[in-house]
Amino acid sequence: MIDLISKRGFSICRGCDSKNLVSVLDLGEHPLPAEYGENKSDVLDRFPLHLRICKDCGLGQLAEYVLPNRIFHDKYPYLSSASKYWVNHAKRFASEMTKKLSLDTDNLVVELGSNDGYLLSQFKKLGVSVLGVEPPENTAEIARQAGVPTISKFFGEKLGNYILAEYGHPKLIVVNNVYAHIPDQQDFTRGMAVLADDSTIITIENPSFDILLNSALFDTIYHEHYSYLTAHSVDAVSKKYGLNLFHVERLPTHGGSNRYYLSHLKQPDETVAAALDDEKKNGLFSEDKWKEFFSTSKQAIEGLRQWFSDQKAAGNVVVGYGAAHKGNTFLNAVGEASKTLKYVVDASHEKHGKFLPGSQVPVLAPEELNSINPTDVLILPWNIAEELTSKITSLAPDARIWVAQPSMTQLNK
């Protein structure tokens, strides 16, 4: 039995402290999604990947077996700026918030989990003062080189007090696809509450657990994501520290995300009530919905396993595009059949020459996609399939292009 670091996510809800957790999907033991093998023969540590849900606040969560400093290490391979989709998403958000909040050089925007500065650089171009917080030193340094001042530490109440003393209250705190990565969600929220004054707006963007359940997007589950957010869960943990969830915005990213707006003073508008009501109607707290999610996820896994088997039997040459974390979850759930992939290409140079964790599929640069004339290309990060389809078409024009979510689908018939 692998030792737990804490009981959060295992028997105690990390958001509301409830002990009313229920098992939803046990995917067995998986390697960490960012621990790429240096050699094909590398044997990587594996940890239980077991999703539970809090019956009281609706927070999906994993137990803690590793500390964040192992997951978000100084050679962290994910670079947000490698995707044109995410850069454009950041550009739109920066423009909208700069106008909405009348931001200028006298206002500070702090992003928690700022990666390589892909978002804050957009605010900086608009004349807004910025500060990033990004624990991995390699991505933090890329941001600094791009002119984005960045603190390379994990955020919590202690760092919140430090930033407040050094920089004052920001006008905007941005937490994009990061809140789910925090094992101690309550300390992180306390830090935001300390750093925010009455005029500060906090935005938290993350995939919707409600949509994840209803669309069976099980491959979004991996060890970096300690939590899977809902309006109910964000509302519950925010209230503990004097913050109000006052607005919820629906987004198309990651198959369906929410942007949650928090403030010390603003009161909830109609979007909050609508989001809470929708989650209940959609079965967030329904045991039948959880069973359906389990069944549909298993069908998707078996579907990709069978597809690999069919391609191998037909003598087809199959490669992948996008060494994404969600792809690693899918491939490891499929098991041995995933080694049908000859290689995967990815735009992040941090991953080149390495091997996917678990499946041990080699990772190459995108220019090498057509090096063995593949008959089929499987897009692993299906959430940016449109962007990648055009790239694949130009690099390997004769290949069939596929995604495996929500089911095996050919995109270029």
C-alpha positions in Angstrom: 0.0 0.0 0.0 1.4 3.4 -1.0 1.4 5.8 1.9 -1.0 8.8 1.9 0.5 12.2 2.6 -2.8 13.4 4.1 -6.4 12.2 4.3 -7.6 15.0 1.9 -9.3 13.5 -1.1 -9.2 10.1 0.4 -11.5 10.3 3.4 -11.8 14.1 4.0 -13.0 16.6 1.4 -10.2 19.1 0.7 -12.7 21.9 0.1 -15.4 21.7 2.8 -13.8 19.1 5.3 -16.8 16.7 4.9 -16.1 13.0 5.5 -18.8 12.1 3.1 -16.7 11.0 0.1 -17.8 8.3 -2.4 -15.8 6.4 -5.0 -16.7 7.2 -8.6 -13.9 5.8 -10.8 -10.8 3.8 -9.9 -8.3 3.8 -12.8 -5.7 1.8 -11.0 -2.1 2.9 -10.6 -0.6 5.5 -13.1 2.7 7.3 -13.3 2.8 11.0 -12.8 1.8 12.7 -16.1 4.9 15.1 -16.2 7.5 12.4 -15.4 8.7 11.5 -18.8 11.2 8.7 -19.2 14.7 9.5 -20.3 15.0 6.0 -21.8 12.4 3.6 -23.1 13.4 1.1 -20.4 12.8 3.5 -17.5 10.5 2.2 -14.9 8.5 5.0 -13.3 6.8 5.2 -10.0 3.0 4.7 -10.1 0.3 5.9 -7.8 -3.4 5.2 -7.4 -5.6 7.3 -9.7 -9.0 7.0 -7.9 -11.7 9.7 -8.3 -14.0 10.3 -5.4 -16.7 12.9 -5.0 -17.9 14.9 -1.9 -21.6 14.3 -1.5 -21.9 17.6 0.4 -20.1 20.1 -1.9 -19.8 18.2 -5.1 -16.0 18.5 -5.3 -14.3 15.7 -7.3 -10.9 14.8 -5.9 -7.9 12.5 -5.8 -6.1 11.4 -2.7 -2.6 12.8 -2.1 0.3 10.4 -2.7 2.9 12.9 -3.9 3.8 16.5 -2.9 3.4 19.3 -5.5 7.2 19.9 -5.6 7.6 16.5 -7.2 4.8 17.1 -9.8 5.7 20.8 -10.6 9.5 20.3 -10.6 12.2 22.5 -12.2 12.0 20.7 -15.5 8.2 20.9 -15.8 7.5 20.1 -19.5 4.2 21.9 -20.2 4.4 25.3 -21.9 1.1 27.1 -22.5 2.6 29.3 -25.2 3.2 26.2 -27.4 -0.5 26.3 -28.2 -1.9 29.0 -30.5 -5.3 28.2 -29.1 -4.3 29.1 -25.5 -2.4 32.2 -26.6 -5.5 33.5 -28.4 -7.7 32.6 -25.4 -5.3 34.5 -23.1 -5.3 37.5 -25.5 -9.1 37.7 -25.4 -9.3 37.4 -21.6 -6.6 40.1 -21.1 -8.4 42.5 -23.5 -11.8 41.9 -21.9 -10.6 42.3 -18.3 -8.5 45.4 -19.0 -11.6 47.1 -20.4 -14.0 45.8 -17.8 -11.8 46.8 -14.8 -10.2 49.9 -16.5 -6.7 48.5 -15.8 -3.6 50.5 -16.5 0.0 50.8 -15.3 -1.2 51.8 -11.8 -3.0 48.5 -11.4 -1.5 45.2 -10.7 -2.6 41.8 -12.1 -1.2 38.8 -10.3 -1.5 35.3 -11.9 -1.1 32.3 -9.7 0.4 29.5 -11.7 1.5 31.7 -14.5 3.5 29.1 -16.5 5.7 30.7 -19.2 4.0 34.1 -19.0 1.7 33.5 -21.9 -1.2 35.3 -20.3 0.5 38.0 -18.3 2.5 39.1 -21.3 -0.8 40.0 -22.9 -1.7 42.2 -20.0 1.8 43.8 -20.2 1.3 44.6 -23.9 -1.9 46.5 -22.8 0.1 48.6 -20.4 -0.9 46.8 -17.2 1.5 46.0 -14.3 1.9 42.2 -13.8 3.4 39.7 -11.4 3.5 35.9 -11.9 3.7 33.1 -9.4 5.0 29.9 -11.0 6.7 27.2 -8.9 8.7 25.4 -11.6 11.9 27.4 -12.1 12.3 26.5 -15.8 8.9 27.9 -16.8 9.3 30.8 -14.4 12.6 31.7 -16.1 11.0 31.6 -19.6 8.4 34.1 -18.3 11.1 36.4 -16.9 13.0 36.3 -20.2 9.7 37.4 -21.8 9.7 40.4 -19.4 7.1 39.0 -16.9 8.4 39.3 -13.3 7.8 36.0 -11.7 8.1 34.5 -8.2 9.1 30.8 -8.3 7.3 29.6 -5.1 4.1 27.7 -4.2 1.2 30.0 -3.3 -0.6 30.0 0.0 -1.4 32.3 2.9 2.3 32.9 3.6 3.2 34.0 0.1 0.0 36.0 -0.1 1.1 38.0 2.9 4.6 38.5 1.3 3.2 39.7 -2.0 0.8 42.1 -0.1 3.7 43.6 1.8 5.9 44.0 -1.3 3.4 44.9 -4.0 0.1 45.9 -2.3 -3.3 44.7 -3.3 -3.8 43.7 -6.9 -6.8 44.8 -8.9 -7.1 41.3 -10.4 -6.0 37.9 -9.3 -6.1 35.3 -12.1 -6.1 31.5 -11.4 -6.3 29.7 -14.8 -6.3 25.9 -14.7 -4.4 26.0 -11.5 -7.0 25.8 -8.6 -7.4 22.1 -9.3 -3.7 21.6 -8.9 -3.6 22.6 -5.2 -3.6 19.8 -2.5 -4.3 22.3 0.3 -7.1 24.2 -1.4 -8.0 26.0 1.9 -4.5 27.4 2.4 -4.5 28.6 -1.2 -7.9 30.3 -0.7 -6.8 31.9 2.5 -3.9 33.3 0.6 -6.1 34.8 -2.1 -8.4 36.3 0.6 -5.5 37.9 2.3 -4.1 39.4 -0.9 -7.5 40.7 -2.1 -9.0 43.9 -0.8 -12.6 45.0 -1.3 -11.9 46.2 -4.9 -10.0 43.1 -6.0 -11.6 40.7 -8.4 -10.5 37.0 -8.5 -11.1 34.8 -11.5 -10.7 31.0 -11.3 -10.9 29.1 -14.6 -11.1 25.3 -14.7 -12.8 22.5 -16.5 -16.3 21.9 -15.1 -16.7 18.6 -13.1 -20.3 18.7 -14.0 -19.5 18.5 -17.7 -16.7 16.0 -17.1 -19.2 13.7 -15.5 -21.9 14.1 -18.1 -19.5 13.8 -21.1 -17.4 11.1 -19.5 -14.2 13.1 -20.0 -12.3 10.7 -17.7 -9.0 11.4 -19.3 -9.0 14.9 -17.6 -8.3 12.9 -14.4 -4.6 12.8 -13.6 -2.3 13.3 -10.6 -1.7 17.0 -11.2 -5.4 17.6 -10.8 -6.0 17.0 -7.1 -9.5 18.5 -7.5 -12.4 18.7 -10.1 -14.3 21.9 -9.6 -18.0 22.7 -9.5 -19.9 25.9 -8.7 -21.0 24.3 -5.5 -17.5 23.4 -4.4 -16.0 26.8 -5.3 -18.9 28.5 -3.5 -18.4 26.4 -0.4 -14.6 26.9 0.0 -14.7 30.6 -0.8 -17.3 31.3 1.8 -15.0 29.8 4.5 -12.6 32.8 3.9 -15.0 35.7 3.4 -15.1 35.5 -0.4 -18.3 35.5 -2.5 -18.8 33.6 -5.7 -20.6 36.4 -7.5 -20.5 35.4 -11.2 -20.1 32.2 -13.3 -19.1 32.3 -17.0 -19.3 29.3 -19.2 -16.4 28.6 -21.6 -15.8 26.1 -24.3 -12.2 25.2 -23.2 -11.3 21.6 -22.2 -14.6 20.4 -23.5 -16.5 22.8 -21.1 -15.1 25.0 -18.4 -16.3 27.6 -15.9 -14.8 30.9 -15.0 -15.7 31.7 -11.4 -15.5 35.3 -10.2 -14.9 36.0 -6.5 -14.9 39.1 -4.4 -15.1 40.2 -0.8 -18.0 42.5 -1.4 -19.9 41.7 -4.6 -23.0 39.7 -4.2 -24.0 36.7 -6.4 -25.8 37.5 -9.6 -28.3 35.3 -11.6 -25.5 33.3 -13.2 -24.5 31.8 -9.9 -28.0 30.5 -9.1 -28.2 29.2 -12.6 -24.9 27.3 -12.4 -25.9 25.8 -9.0 -29.3 24.8 -10.3 -27.9 23.3 -13.5 -25.4 21.2 -11.5 -28.2 19.7 -9.5 -30.4 19.1 -12.5 -27.5 17.5 -14.4 -26.9 14.9 -11.7 -23.9 16.2 -9.8 -25.2 14.6 -6.6 -26.8 11.6 -8.3 -25.5 8.1 -7.7 -27.0 7.0 -11.0 -25.0 9.7 -12.8 -21.8 8.5 -11.2 -22.5 4.9 -12.3 -23.2 6.1 -15.8 -19.9 8.0 -15.8 -18.1 4.9 -14.7 -19.7 2.8 -17.4 -19.2 5.3 -20.2 -15.6 5.8 -19.3 -14.9 2.1 -19.4 -16.5 1.9 -22.8 -14.3 4.7 -24.1 -11.2 2.9 -22.8 -12.2 -0.4 -24.4 -13.1 1.5 -27.6 -9.5 2.9 -28.0 -8.0 -0.5 -27.0 -10.0 -2.2 -29.7 -9.1 0.5 -32.3 -5.4 0.0 -31.6 -5.8 -3.7 -32.0 -7.7 -3.3 -35.3 -5.0 -0.9 -36.7 -2.2 -3.3 -35.7 -4.0 -6.2 -37.3 -4.5 -4.2 -40.5 -0.8 -3.3 -40.7 -1.5 0.4 -40.4 1.2 2.8 -39.1 -0.2 4.8 -36.2 1.4 7.9 -34.5 0.0 10.5 -32.1 -0.1 14.2 -32.0 0.2 16.0 -28.6 2.0 14.6 -25.6 -0.8 15.8 -23.4 -1.5 14.8 -19.8 -5.0 13.7 -20.7 -3.5 11.5 -23.4 -1.2 9.9 -20.9 -4.3 9.0 -18.7 -6.1 7.5 -21.7 -3.0 5.5 -22.9 -2.2 4.2 -19.5 -5.9 3.2 -18.9 -5.8 1.3 -22.3 -2.6 -0.4 -21.3 -0.3 -2.5 -23.5 -2.3 -1.8 -26.7 -1.2 1.9 -26.5 2.3 0.8 -27.6 0.8 0.5 -31.1 1.7 4.2 -31.4 5.1 4.4 -33.0 5.7 7.9 -31.6 4.0 11.1 -30.6 4.9 14.6 -31.7 4.6 17.7 -29.5 5.5 21.3 -29.8 7.1 21.5 -26.4 10.8 21.2 -26.8 11.0 20.1 -23.1 9.5 16.8 -24.1 11.5 16.0 -27.2 13.7 12.9 -27.0 11.8 11.6 -24.0 9.2 8.9 -23.6 5.6 9.1 -22.4 5.1 8.0 -18.8 3.8 4.5 -18.6 3.2 3.8 -22.3 6.9 4.6 -23.1 6.0 6.0 -26.5 8.8 8.3 -27.8 8.2 12.0 -28.2 9.5 13.8 -31.3 9.2 17.3 -32.7 6.2 18.1 -34.9 8.4 18.3 -38.1 9.0 14.6 -37.7 5.3 13.6 -37.8 5.6 12.2 -41.4 9.0 10.6 -41.0 7.6 7.0 -41.3 4.6 7.9 -43.5 1.9 7.2 -41.0 -1.5 6.0 -42.2 -3.3 7.3 -39.1 -2.7 10.1 -36.6 -4.4 10.1 -33.2 -4.9 13.5 -31.6 -4.5 13.0 -27.8 -5.4 16.6 -26.7 -8.8 16.4 -28.3 -9.7 19.8 -26.8 -7.5 21.5 -29.4 -8.3 19.1 -32.2 -9.3 21.8 -34.7 -6.0 23.6 -34.3 -4.0 20.4 -34.6 -6.0 19.0 -37.5 -4.7 21.8 -39.8 -1.1 21.2 -38.7 -1.4 17.5 -39.3 -3.0 18.0 -42.7 0.0 20.1 -43.8 2.6 17.8 -42.3 1.1 14.4 -43.1 -1.5 15.1 -45.9 -2.2 11.4 -46.6 -2.9 10.3 -43.0 -6.3 9.7 -41.5 -6.9 11.9 -38.4 -8.7 10.6 -35.3 -9.8 11.6 -31.8 -10.9 9.1 -29.1 -13.2 11.4 -27.1 -16.1 11.1 -26.7 -15.7 8.1 -29.0 -13.4 7.1 -31.8 -14.1 9.6 -34.6 -12.2 10.3 -37.9 -11.9 14.0 -38.5 -10.9 14.2 -42.1 -13.2 11.8 -43.9 
